[in-house]
Amino acid sequence: MDSSRTLLLAGIEQLGLEATTAQIDSLLNFVDLIEKWNKAFNLTAIRGRDEMLRLHILDSLAILPFITGNKIIDVGTGAGLPGIPLAIFMPNVQFTLLDSNSKKTRFVQQAILELQLQN
């Protein structure tokens, strides 16, 4: 098991959450996309993979127990945070992600396509 997967699994466990293998794979693929696009589009100041997992993915998931409702809007989503990690964990909830930066919205659209998110 690679260190990114181990770090992510440990963080999810510390948050008191459970994740399927598919959810973990999607989160890791999302970080891969952020790393790839960040080189050209400056999506986030966070550069290291472990930092992205801690400061972006796990921070996004930390609010999961407090979310209610079946429609969520993420205003100022930037690189799709927290919307995309939450959408991965909440497939039955409809998410709308908004941002005024067209580079970031292009990234979010591509990430949604590549991660095959339907919500």
Z-matrix of the N, CA and C atoms (Angstrom, degrees):
N
C 1 1.458
C 2 1.531 1 107.75
N 3 1.328 2 116.42 1 131.97
C 4 1.461 3 118.84 2 -177.70
C 5 1.527 4 111.06 3 -77.06
N 6 1.330 5 115.57 4 163.66
C 7 1.468 6 120.67 5 -174.00
C 8 1.527 7 112.63 6 -66.01
N 9 1.330 8 117.73 7 -32.75
C 10 1.470 9 120.28 8 178.69
C 11 1.520 10 110.66 9 -64.71
N 12 1.317 11 116.11 10 -44.41
C 13 1.468 12 120.91 11 179.11
C 14 1.527 13 109.96 12 -63.72
N 15 1.325 14 116.44 13 -43.27
C 16 1.464 15 121.19 14 179.60
C 17 1.523 16 110.74 15 -61.78
N 18 1.322 17 117.06 16 -46.22
C 19 1.463 18 121.80 17 178.91
C 20 1.526 19 110.86 18 -60.89
N 21 1.317 20 116.47 19 -44.95
C 22 1.463 21 120.98 20 -179.29
C 23 1.526 22 111.27 21 -64.77
N 24 1.315 23 117.24 22 -45.97
C 25 1.470 24 120.58 23 179.13
C 26 1.521 25 111.56 24 -61.58
N 27 1.331 26 116.88 25 -42.57
C 28 1.471 27 120.56 26 179.06
C 29 1.524 28 110.60 27 -64.07
N 30 1.317 29 117.10 28 -42.43
C 31 1.461 30 120.62 29 179.38
C 32 1.511 31 112.41 30 -64.50
N 33 1.315 32 116.82 31 -41.66
C 34 1.471 33 121.21 32 178.63
C 35 1.523 34 110.02 33 -63.89
N 36 1.320 35 116.09 34 -40.66
C 37 1.474 36 119.94 35 177.28
C 38 1.529 37 110.83 36 -63.79
N 39 1.333 38 117.64 37 -42.55
C 40 1.467 39 121.09 38 178.40
C 41 1.521 40 112.00 39 -62.05
N 42 1.325 41 116.85 40 -30.52
C 43 1.462 42 121.05 41 177.84
C 44 1.529 43 111.99 42 -78.40
N 45 1.332 44 116.10 43 -5.84
C 46 1.461 45 120.21 44 -179.10
C 47 1.516 46 112.98 45 77.17
N 48 1.328 47 116.51 46 23.75
C 49 1.459 48 121.70 47 -178.75
C 50 1.520 49 110.11 48 -106.76
N 51 1.313 50 115.31 49 162.04
C 52 1.456 51 121.80 50 173.52
C 53 1.517 52 107.99 51 -120.60
N 54 1.323 53 115.99 52 145.76
C 55 1.464 54 120.27 53 -178.49
C 56 1.517 55 110.08 54 -137.24
N 57 1.316 56 115.24 55 144.79
C 58 1.455 57 120.58 56 173.87
C 59 1.530 58 108.93 57 -81.97
N 60 1.312 59 115.47 58 164.70
C 61 1.463 60 120.30 59 175.84
C 62 1.527 61 110.18 60 -59.77
N 63 1.321 62 116.56 61 -39.54
C 64 1.471 63 120.39 62 179.59
C 65 1.526 64 111.28 63 -63.30
N 66 1.325 65 117.70 64 -39.35
C 67 1.468 66 120.72 65 178.49
C 68 1.524 67 111.02 66 -66.15
N 69 1.314 68 116.68 67 -43.32
C 70 1.471 69 120.61 68 177.80
C 71 1.527 70 109.65 69 -61.22
N 72 1.325 71 116.32 70 -46.38
C 73 1.469 72 120.28 71 178.95
C 74 1.527 73 111.12 72 -59.11
N 75 1.327 74 116.98 73 -42.73
C 76 1.470 75 120.60 74 179.48
C 77 1.520 76 111.57 75 -63.75
N 78 1.327 77 117.29 76 -42.35
C 79 1.466 78 120.34 77 178.82
C 80 1.526 79 110.91 78 -63.40
N 81 1.328 80 117.10 79 -42.74
C 82 1.465 81 120.43 80 178.89
C 83 1.530 82 110.80 81 -66.61
N 84 1.325 83 117.14 82 -38.61
C 85 1.468 84 120.35 83 176.07
C 86 1.522 85 110.94 84 -64.42
N 87 1.328 86 116.77 85 -37.54
C 88 1.460 87 121.14 86 177.43
C 89 1.531 88 110.41 87 -62.32
N 90 1.325 89 117.27 88 -43.21
C 91 1.470 90 120.71 89 177.59
C 92 1.529 91 109.91 90 -63.68
N 93 1.331 92 117.22 91 -39.33
C 94 1.472 93 120.26 92 175.51
C 95 1.528 94 110.62 93 -56.82
N 96 1.327 95 116.10 94 -44.41
C 97 1.466 96 120.58 95 179.69
C 98 1.527 97 111.65 96 -64.46
N 99 1.323 98 116.66 97 -42.82
C 100 1.470 99 119.72 98 178.22
C 101 1.526 100 109.69 99 -59.78
N 102 1.336 101 116.19 100 -46.46
C 103 1.471 102 119.82 101 -179.83
C 104 1.530 103 110.99 102 -59.39
N 105 1.313 104 116.74 103 -44.69
C 106 1.469 105 121.52 104 -178.16
C 107 1.534 106 111.24 105 -64.37
N 108 1.317 107 117.19 106 -50.32
C 109 1.460 108 121.64 107 -176.37
C 110 1.523 109 112.19 108 -75.09
N 111 1.316 110 117.41 109 -25.87
C 112 1.464 111 121.16 110 -176.95
C 113 1.529 112 111.47 111 -63.42
N 114 1.317 113 116.43 112 -28.55
C 115 1.466 114 120.59 113 -179.79
C 116 1.530 115 111.56 114 -62.72
N 117 1.326 116 116.60 115 -35.92
C 118 1.466 117 120.63 116 -176.67
C 119 1.524 118 113.65 117 -101.02
N 120 1.329 119 117.23 118 -29.90
C 121 1.460 120 120.18 119 -170.68
C 122 1.524 121 115.07 120 -112.94
N 123 1.325 122 118.05 121 -1.32
C 124 1.466 123 121.13 122 178.89
C 125 1.536 124 111.51 123 48.69
N 126 1.324 125 115.18 124 58.59
C 127 1.463 126 121.26 125 -179.03
C 128 1.521 127 112.40 126 -70.80
N 129 1.323 128 116.49 127 -33.70
C 130 1.456 129 121.33 128 -176.12
C 131 1.522 130 109.97 129 -151.42
N 132 1.319 131 116.26 130 150.87
C 133 1.467 132 120.92 131 176.88
C 134 1.525 133 111.05 132 -76.93
N 135 1.319 134 116.88 133 -18.43
C 136 1.465 135 121.65 134 179.00
C 137 1.526 136 107.86 135 -74.42
N 138 1.328 137 117.21 136 125.00
C 139 1.464 138 120.94 137 -175.29
C 140 1.526 139 113.60 138 -110.49
N 141 1.312 140 118.54 139 -37.42
C 142 1.457 141 120.92 140 -175.68
C 143 1.518 142 112.38 141 -74.87
N 144 1.317 143 116.32 142 142.22
C 145 1.468 144 121.67 143 -177.98
C 146 1.530 145 111.86 144 -60.18
N 147 1.323 146 117.42 145 -47.64
C 148 1.466 147 119.87 146 179.76
C 149 1.525 148 111.14 147 -62.40
N 150 1.332 149 116.39 148 -38.89
C 151 1.470 150 119.88 149 177.02
C 152 1.525 151 110.83 150 -64.15
N 153 1.322 152 116.55 151 -40.25
C 154 1.470 153 119.56 152 177.89
C 155 1.524 154 110.76 153 -61.61
N 156 1.326 155 115.48 154 -41.88
C 157 1.464 156 118.80 155 179.20
C 158 1.525 157 110.93 156 -62.93
N 159 1.325 158 116.46 157 -45.70
C 160 1.473 159 120.48 158 -178.16
C 161 1.531 160 112.41 159 -71.99
N 162 1.328 161 115.82 160 -51.28
C 163 1.463 162 120.58 161 -169.62
C 164 1.528 163 114.19 162 -87.27
N 165 1.306 164 116.93 163 -17.28
C 166 1.463 165 119.22 164 178.56
C 167 1.532 166 111.32 165 -111.11
N 168 1.312 167 116.73 166 -59.03
C 169 1.466 168 119.55 167 -173.34
C 170 1.527 169 111.40 168 -71.18
N 171 1.316 170 117.54 169 -54.56
C 172 1.468 171 119.35 170 -177.24
C 173 1.526 172 111.66 171 -67.54
N 174 1.324 173 117.42 172 -37.51
C 175 1.475 174 119.34 173 175.49
C 176 1.528 175 110.67 174 -61.46
N 177 1.323 176 116.97 175 -39.50
C 178 1.467 177 120.59 176 178.15
C 179 1.525 178 110.88 177 -63.38
N 180 1.321 179 116.16 178 -42.48
C 181 1.466 180 120.30 179 -177.68
C 182 1.527 181 113.01 180 -73.75
N 183 1.324 182 117.36 181 -19.17
C 184 1.473 183 120.73 182 -177.97
C 185 1.523 184 112.34 183 -60.90
N 186 1.330 185 117.64 184 -25.79
C 187 1.470 186 119.64 185 -178.72
C 188 1.530 187 112.67 186 -88.29
N 189 1.311 188 116.98 187 -5.15
C 190 1.461 189 121.80 188 -176.06
C 191 1.531 190 114.22 189 -51.26
N 192 1.331 191 119.87 190 -45.54
C 193 1.472 192 119.27 191 -178.39
C 194 1.531 193 114.06 192 -64.27
N 195 1.307 194 117.24 193 -16.02
C 196 1.463 195 120.90 194 -175.29
C 197 1.530 196 113.47 195 -100.02
N 198 1.320 197 116.96 196 -0.76
C 199 1.461 198 121.04 197 -176.94
C 200 1.522 199 110.20 198 -89.41
N 201 1.323 200 115.27 199 130.60
C 202 1.459 201 121.45 200 174.70
C 203 1.523 202 108.35 201 -127.55
N 204 1.287 203 115.86 202 164.19
C 205 1.455 204 119.97 203 178.69
C 206 1.512 205 111.66 204 98.52
N 207 1.324 206 115.36 205 168.48
C 208 1.460 207 119.39 206 -178.53
C 209 1.528 208 113.14 207 -116.23
N 210 1.339 209 116.21 208 6.64
C 211 1.464 210 121.37 209 174.33
C 212 1.525 211 108.43 210 -137.77
N 213 1.322 212 115.73 211 124.67
C 214 1.465 213 122.05 212 -176.94
C 215 1.528 214 108.71 213 -126.13
N 216 1.330 215 116.39 214 137.60
C 217 1.466 216 120.64 215 173.59
C 218 1.530 217 108.22 216 -117.56
N 219 1.315 218 115.57 217 130.41
C 220 1.460 219 123.15 218 179.00
C 221 1.531 220 106.63 219 -108.32
N 222 1.321 221 116.36 220 98.13
C 223 1.465 222 122.03 221 -177.97
C 224 1.529 223 108.94 222 -87.53
N 225 1.318 224 116.46 223 128.01
C 226 1.464 225 120.52 224 -176.25
C 227 1.515 226 110.64 225 76.06
N 228 1.312 227 116.52 226 42.78
C 229 1.460 228 122.61 227 -173.04
C 230 1.526 229 113.68 228 -65.22
N 231 1.324 230 118.04 229 -24.18
C 232 1.466 231 120.05 230 -179.31
C 233 1.516 232 110.60 231 61.14
N 234 1.315 233 116.17 232 -115.66
C 235 1.463 234 122.08 233 -179.63
C 236 1.527 235 112.25 234 -86.01
N 237 1.333 236 116.63 235 21.47
C 238 1.464 237 119.70 236 179.27
C 239 1.514 238 113.43 237 89.41
N 240 1.316 239 115.38 238 24.04
C 241 1.468 240 121.15 239 -177.42
C 242 1.518 241 110.49 240 -114.54
N 243 1.290 242 118.82 241 129.51
C 244 1.467 243 129.55 242 4.03
C 245 1.526 244 114.65 243 -88.67
N 246 1.331 245 118.73 244 1.78
C 247 1.455 246 121.85 245 -170.21
C 248 1.518 247 116.56 246 -55.10
N 249 1.329 248 117.89 247 -48.61
C 250 1.468 249 119.32 248 -175.78
C 251 1.525 250 112.08 249 -68.11
N 252 1.337 251 120.83 250 -48.33
C 253 1.467 252 118.07 251 176.17
C 254 1.534 253 112.82 252 -57.61
N 255 1.326 254 116.70 253 -39.07
C 256 1.465 255 119.45 254 178.41
C 257 1.527 256 110.77 255 -66.42
N 258 1.324 257 117.57 256 -40.42
C 259 1.465 258 121.00 257 178.68
C 260 1.527 259 111.41 258 -62.93
N 261 1.326 260 116.40 259 -35.33
C 262 1.465 261 120.41 260 177.26
C 263 1.528 262 110.01 261 -63.17
N 264 1.320 263 116.88 262 -38.90
C 265 1.464 264 121.44 263 -178.03
C 266 1.524 265 113.51 264 -85.85
N 267 1.325 266 117.43 265 -15.92
C 268 1.467 267 121.06 266 -176.35
C 269 1.532 268 109.75 267 -127.60
N 270 1.330 269 118.03 268 69.47
C 271 1.465 270 120.79 269 -174.08
C 272 1.529 271 114.44 270 -65.28
N 273 1.320 272 117.87 271 -17.76
C 274 1.469 273 120.76 272 -179.35
C 275 1.523 274 113.07 273 -93.99
N 276 1.327 275 116.96 274 4.39
C 277 1.462 276 122.15 275 179.23
C 278 1.527 277 108.15 276 -107.74
N 279 1.320 278 116.45 277 136.76
C 280 1.466 279 121.79 278 179.04
C 281 1.532 280 109.67 279 -86.35
N 282 1.319 281 117.21 280 126.62
C 283 1.463 282 122.59 281 -179.39
C 284 1.522 283 110.47 282 -112.64
N 285 1.328 284 115.67 283 140.12
C 286 1.459 285 123.18 284 170.84
C 287 1.522 286 106.74 285 -122.05
N 288 1.330 287 116.67 286 122.67
C 289 1.459 288 121.69 287 -178.48
C 290 1.524 289 108.74 288 -111.61
N 291 1.333 290 116.64 289 125.07
C 292 1.462 291 122.33 290 -177.45
C 293 1.522 292 111.31 291 -121.76
N 294 1.320 293 115.31 292 141.63
C 295 1.461 294 120.50 293 172.05
C 296 1.526 295 108.07 294 -156.50
N 297 1.321 296 117.12 295 147.41
C 298 1.465 297 121.23 296 -179.35
C 299 1.528 298 112.63 297 -84.38
N 300 1.327 299 117.82 298 -12.66
C 301 1.460 300 122.36 299 -178.57
C 302 1.529 301 109.25 300 -88.49
N 303 1.318 302 117.04 301 114.60
C 304 1.470 303 120.58 302 -175.01
C 305 1.529 304 112.81 303 -65.21
N 306 1.336 305 118.19 304 -32.04
C 307 1.465 306 119.99 305 176.96
C 308 1.523 307 110.28 306 -62.30
N 309 1.308 308 115.55 307 -41.89
C 310 1.464 309 119.69 308 -178.93
C 311 1.525 310 111.40 309 -71.26
N 312 1.325 311 117.72 310 -37.39
C 313 1.467 312 118.68 311 178.29
C 314 1.526 313 111.00 312 -68.65
N 315 1.331 314 118.20 313 -33.25
C 316 1.472 315 120.30 314 174.49
C 317 1.523 316 110.21 315 -63.38
N 318 1.333 317 116.15 316 -42.48
C 319 1.461 318 119.46 317 177.40
C 320 1.523 319 110.73 318 -61.19
N 321 1.326 320 116.85 319 -47.18
C 322 1.467 321 121.11 320 -178.64
C 323 1.530 322 110.15 321 -59.58
N 324 1.316 323 117.59 322 -43.92
C 325 1.470 324 120.77 323 178.60
C 326 1.524 325 111.05 324 -60.90
N 327 1.329 326 116.86 325 -42.90
C 328 1.459 327 120.67 326 179.60
C 329 1.526 328 110.89 327 -66.95
N 330 1.324 329 117.20 328 -41.54
C 331 1.465 330 120.73 329 178.95
C 332 1.525 331 110.51 330 -61.57
N 333 1.321 332 117.08 331 -43.03
C 334 1.470 333 121.08 332 178.80
C 335 1.529 334 110.25 333 -60.51
N 336 1.332 335 116.87 334 -42.56
C 337 1.468 336 120.69 335 177.98
C 338 1.525 337 111.46 336 -64.03
N 339 1.326 338 116.47 337 -49.49
C 340 1.463 339 120.08 338 -176.03
C 341 1.521 340 112.64 339 -68.10
N 342 1.321 341 116.96 340 -32.67
C 343 1.469 342 120.68 341 178.58
C 344 1.527 343 111.75 342 -85.38
N 345 1.324 344 116.29 343 -5.17
C 346 1.467 345 123.41 344 179.22
C 347 1.527 346 112.22 345 56.06
N 348 1.327 347 115.28 346 43.23
C 349 1.463 348 119.93 347 177.49
C 350 1.522 349 108.92 348 -79.70
N 351 1.306 350 116.67 349 132.23
C 352 1.461 351 122.23 350 -178.21
C 353 1.520 352 112.69 351 -103.97
N 354 1.327 353 116.23 352 -5.09
C 355 1.471 354 119.53 353 -174.39
C 356 1.509 355 112.40 354 -112.84
